[in-house]
């Protein structure tokens, strides 16, 4: 496996330092001051927790941290040894595995302390049972949000999501999600003793818009620059560190600093990879156990990963103008179709083809994750759509956090062959 690439941006180093300090403070607050916090799925309305001053740990973020620390194999082996089947979605169950292993000495930063509650949207087959067992292990309450289906989809949904979100996401879905979120608010209040404040949510929604507008500027800079000014993996770290606390004063400030640094690099003609000749996109969740993979083809082929969903989805999936009239309903529109837009056809494939065109993509690598059927199924349609648009694709059957099924040398050889046989020709 290649060594990890040095960070080129000051913002990336600041984001990493902030993330580690944030978690250390969280553990201090929970253990010493008995402050409540929550463990949630990434597609939950994190804003509701924010306005009640309840920190959240995203299940997917925690799984990514475990994988990056090269601990996924150890914990998933523990899960299998306890009788869990090996086809279980690793991304959703790795956090549970870490808790059941019950080894604070090996867990990242000592592991997760007991939360005040756990919460998840029921968007796949396993999540309800995984979270129920996790809640049982912590002896903490578990709250669910149901997941409704769309009955129609206008073309080019990303052009409607900011202003025409009531039309795009359908009144019946928004009505139901508002009721679900009101139930969640009551459960958060009951578990933490905190109180929901609608005015704080209104202000937070405006701050999130501002944060995502900075990310949109970064996306536009990457699209327009002759060569990408910032590698994909540094995009991800700067974006996701802020998205977990989106709308906070720190998040908005960091997004602005990220925009400013990328803008200055473009003005100075600085390329992340000066010998860039091919532009690649990564479709799917991050390869968290081997992020060095994203820079493995730069020196040999001038092939640079310039796109992932993490930066691109911020502007198109989160911005909600007109939210001040009914911030809870606007938040419902942000939550209700997040999984569809990122993983399910026809939402995802149409959007990704558009992104590929805007970013001048030469070839796409698509992660097909074992055990994650909604994401894996959508990948087929996305690959077909990209190929139909003239963009060669390579599907990688592997997992975003399970290092046991990853052969770095073999996968690099496959991508090398893809580049030389389909892109360079």
N, C-alpha and C positions, 0 to 999 in steps of 0.2 A: 504494500500500500504506500502511495506517495505521502510525503510529509505535508502537513497542513500549510497552506499558503499564508504568508504574512499579510496582515491587514494593511491596506494602502491608505485608508481614510482615518482621520482623527476621530470622526464620528463613530466609526465602527468600534474603536477601542473604548470610547466613552460609553457606548451602548452595552458592551460586554461588562464593563466595570459597574455600571448602574444595575444591571440585571443581578449580578452576584451580590451587590450591596443590598438591593431590594429584598432578596430572599433571606439574607442574614438578618435584616431588620424584621422581616415577617416572623421568623422563628423566635426572635427575641420578644416581639410583641405578644405572640401566642403563648409561649412558655412562661415568660416572666410577668407579663401584664394581663394575661388571659383575654387577649383581644380576639374576637371572632374572625374567622376567615372561611372561605368556601372553596371546594373543589368542583369544577364545572367542565362540561364539554366546551370545545372552542366555539361552537355555533350558538351558544347561549347569549341572551341579552346582558352582556357584562355591565352595561351602563346602569342597570338597576342596582347592582351591588355597589358600583362606584358612588352613586348619589347617597348611599347609606353608609359610606365609609367602611365597607366590608371588602377587604382585599380578596382577590380570587387567584387560584392557581388553575390554569387550564390543563386538562388531562393531556392534551396533545403536546403542549409545551413541556410538560414534565416528562412525557415519553421521549421527546426529542433530547432533553438534557441527559436522561439515562443512557440513550443510545450514543450520544456524543461522548459520554464518559466510558464507552465500551463495556457497559454492564448489562446490555439487553440479553445476551445469551445466558448469562448467569441467572437472571431473574425469570426468564421464560422457561428455562429448564426446571426451576422451582415450581412454576405453575403447572407444567406438564407432570411433574412428579406427584403433584397433589391431585391428579386426575382430570385436569382440564384438557380438552382435546386440542390437538396441534393445528386444527384449522381455524381456531379462534382469531379474530382480528387482533393483531399484535398492537396496533396503534392505540386502540381503545383499552386493551387489557394490560399493557406493560406497567402502568401505574399501580394497578391492583397487584400485579406480580411483585413489585417492589415492596408494597406494604405487607403482603403475605410472607415474603422472605424474612421480614422482621430483623434486619441486620443494619442498624444505624451506622455502624463503623464503615460499611462499604457503600451505603447509599449516598448519592450526591448531596453534599452539604448536610449530611446527617438524616436525610429523609424528610417526609412530610409529617408534620404534627397533626393531631386530631383536629378536624374541621368542625365548624358549627353545623354545617350541612353540606350535602352534595346535590348537584342538580345537573340534569341532562335533557336534551331533546331526543325523542325516540325516532331517529332517522335511519337506523339500521337494525339488523336482526339481533345483535348481541348486547347492545348498549344498556338496555334495561336490566338485564341479569348481571352484567359486569358491575354496574354501579350499585345494584342492590347488595351484591356480595361485598363490595368495597365499603358500603355504608355499614353493613353488619360487622365487618372487621374493625371499623372505627367506633362502632356503637353511636352512629350519628344519623340524623334523618336524611331521607333522600326524596327529592322533589323532581317530578317529570313535567316536560312540556310535550304535548302531542304535536305531530307533524302532518299538516294537511297537504293535499295535492293540488296542483294547478289544473284548471279546466281549459285554459287557453293561453297561448303565448304569442304576442305580436312579434314580428321580425325586429331584429336589432334592439333587443331589450335594454341594452346599456344606454341607449339614447333616450329612454323613458324613465329610467330608475331614479333620476335626481328630482325631476319636477312632476312627472305624471305617475308617481308611485302608487297612488290610490287606484288608478286604472290598471297599471301593470300587475299589481299583486292581488287584485280582486277583493272587493268589499267583504265577501263572506269569509275569506281567509284572514283578513285583518281583524274583523269582528271577533273571530274565534281566538286569534292570538292575543288580542288585548285582554280578553277574559282569562286566558291562560297566564298571562303576565301579572294580572291583578292577583290571581291566586298565588303566584310565586312571590310577589311582594309581601303578601300576608305571611307566608312561610318564612321569608327572610326576617321580617320583623319579629315573628314569634321565636325564631332560633337565636337571634342576635340582640334583641332589645333595641335595635335601631329603628328609625322612622323614615318612611319614604317622603321625599319633598319634590313635588312636581316642578317647582320653579328651578330647582337645582338640575333636574333632568333637562329642562328647556335650555338652560345655559350650557350644559354638557353637550347636547346635540349640536349646538352652534360651534362649540370648540372642536368637536369631531370633524365637522365640515371643514373647518380651517386646517386641521391637521391633514386631512385627505387631499385638500387642494395643494398643499406643499408636495405631497407625494405625486400628484398629477403633474406638477411642474418637473419633477425628477424624471418621470416617465417620458414626458415630452422631450426633455434634454437628451435622454438616451436614444430616442427615436431619431432625433434630428442630427446628432453628432456623427461625424464621419466614422468614428470608432467609439465603442462604448466607453464612457468615462469611469464606470464603476462595475466591477464584477457582480454577477448574480448573487453569489453567496454573501457579499457585503450588503447588497440591497436587502436581502432577507433579514440579516441580523438587525439592521437599522429600522426596518419596517416593523418586524414582529415584536421587538422589544417595546416599541411604542404602542402597537395595537392592543396588547394585553392591558394597557392602562390608558386606552385612547380617550382623548379629551382632557386629560389631566394637564396641569400647567407644565410639568416636565415633558410630557409627550408632545405637546404642541411646540414647545421650545426646541426639542431635539429634532422634530421633523423639519422645522425651519432651518436649523443649523445644517442638517443633512442636505436640504435643498441648496443652501448657500455654498457648501463645500463642493457639491457636484457641479453647480453653475460656474464656480471659479475654475474648476478643472477643465470644463469645456472651453471657457474663455481663454485659458492658457494653452489649449491644444493638448492636454494631457490625456492619453489613452490608458486604460487599465492594462491593455496588452498591445504594445506598439506594433507587433507583427500580425494583428488581427486580419484574417482573410475570410473566415467563415463564421457566421453568426448562428448559434444554436439556441433552442428554447427547451426548457425542462417542463414537462406537463405532469402535474401530480404533486403530492406532498414531497417535502425535502428528503434527501437520502442522508438522514441525520447521523448514521454510524460511519459514513465515509464522505464527508464534505470535500475532502481533497480530490475526489473524483471530478469535481466541476472545473478544476484547473489542469487536469491531467493531459489535455490535448492542445494546450496553448503553444508550448515550445515546439512540439513536433509538427503540428499541422496549422497553427494559427487559428484554431477553432475555439471560440470563446462563447461561454454561456452568458447570454445577455438578458434572458427573460425567464421569469417564473410567475406563478399566479399571485405571489404574496404582495409585490409592489403594485402590479396591474389591477388587482381586485379592489384595492383601497378606494380609488376614485369612483369606479363603476359600481361597486357594491355597497359602499357606506354613505356616500354623500346623499343627504336628504334636505332639499330646499323646501321652505314652507313648513318646516317641522314645528315652528314656534306656536302655531295654532293648536296643534294636538301632538305634543312630543311623544306620548305613549303610543299613539297610532303610527307615527312615523317610525318609531323604534320597532314596532311590530313588522313594518314593511322591510326593515333592514334584516330581520331575523328569519322571516317566514320562508324565503327561498334561497338562503345562503348555500345550502348543500346542493340544490339543483343547479345553481349558477356555476359552482366550482367543479361539479362531478357528473351531473346527469344530463343526457341529451334530451331535447335539442338545445337546452340553454347553453351548455358548456362548449359544444363543438363549434357553434356559430361564433361565439365570442372569441374563442382561441384562434380560429382562422383569421378573424379581423386583427387580433393582436399580432399574429405572425406577419401579416402584411405590413402593419404599421412599423414593426421593429426590423423589417428587412431580413427575416429569418431564412436561412439556407436549409436547415434541417432541424427536425424535432425528435427528442428522446422522450418516450412516454413510460412512466412507471405504472406497471400493472401489479398491484399489491395482492399477495396471497391473503385470503381470509377477509378481505374487504370488498364484498361483492358489489355494492353500489358504485364504488369508485372504479373497480376493475371493469365492470360492464360498460360504463360510460367511456372508458378509454378506447374501446373498439370503434365507437362511433366517431370519436375525436380523430383517431388515426385515419379513418376513411375520409373524413372531411378535409383533413390536411393534405392527404395524398391527392384528392380530387382538385385541390387548389394548387397543385404543383409543388408541394413541399414534402420532400422525402421524410419518412418516419422510421424509427426503430423502437420497438416495444421491448421493455426489459421486465421480465417476470421476476420480481424480487419483493422486498418489503422495505418500507421506509425506516423501520427501527430494528428489525430482526437481523442481526449480523450473521446468524447461523446459516442463512441461505444465500450469502453473498460471497462470491469469489471475485475479489477485486481485480486480480490479474486477468481472469477469463473475460470479465465484463469489459475491461479496458481494451482487450483484444477485439471483442465484438464491435465496440464503438470505432476503433481504428479501422476495421474493415468497412464499416458503414461509411465512414468519412471518405476513405480512399475509393471505394467502389461506387458510391452513389452521389456523394457531394463534389468531390474533386473532378469526377468525370463529367 
